[in-house]
Amino acid sequence: MQSEAPQWESWNPVTGCTHVSDGCRHCYAERFAERWRGIAGHHYEHGFDLRLWPDRLALPLRWKKPRRVFVTSMSDLFHEAIPDDYVRRVFAVMEQANWHDFHVLTKRERRMLDLAPTLPWPPNVHMGVTIESDKYVRRADALRAVPAAVRHISAEPLLGPLERLDLTVIDFVIAGGESGPQRRPPRAEWLRDLRDRCVAANVAFAFKGWGGRTQGEGGRQLDGREWNEQPPRRARPPASASDPAADQASAQQRLW
Ligand code: SF4
């Protein structure tokens, strides 16, 4: 019998960010956060301004069931305004909460590289970089240089062909198109080329969808089928009973 996949969770010990490259132009996190700017008492009362939330640091330690955790879904953990020591505290929690898998994604590969020697790299931390076009394939070179157990590339939103992308020691690629009224649609040949190179290099490939005015509008099929491959999962400690209070807090965290 196949074991049930752990649920996804967002963990946001930092929120807010600033644009760093072309893929940021229609940042969903920014759109979401800015809707609440000026609403006193709201988590995003200051919109998408960068903010540290130290009281959220220990949250994963209270989630007893193994989860797949998207780290800083509303920011970039390697943003230059986040103190070095704070990034180290986030990594220390990931190391301690070894029954979860943590997925970190950055567009700031230079800072990731600078900090990497000072961070623990436990096997439950999956490190990823976003590469939206050939201009940013250097991020994959930086990713190769960090000692992460699992390395992944998010080609989303895909804004151009990734002809110069080197897939050496990359475990997983996920690609997708942009959504929203001003979306920049991907071309089928960019996706086919990426998929074919992943298949040839034995790199897991997933296609999230074409995007559209609304998310999901364009569907998820590429050449008549869905692509849902995943990197190999490591063995994990057995599940234990959840802490109901932490579960309630985490339900809130999905939004904030
Ligand atoms: S790096 Fe990510 S979170 Fe930050 S502005 Fe760009 S898309 Fe948004």
Boltz pocket constraint, residues with backbone or C-beta under 6 A from the ligand:
constraints:
  - pocket:
      binder: B
      contacts: [[A, 17], [A, 18], [A, 19], [A, 20], [A, 21], [A, 23], [A, 24], [A, 27], [A, 28], [A, 29], [A, 30], [A, 73], [A, 74], [A, 75], [A, 76], [A, 107]]
      max_distance: 6.0
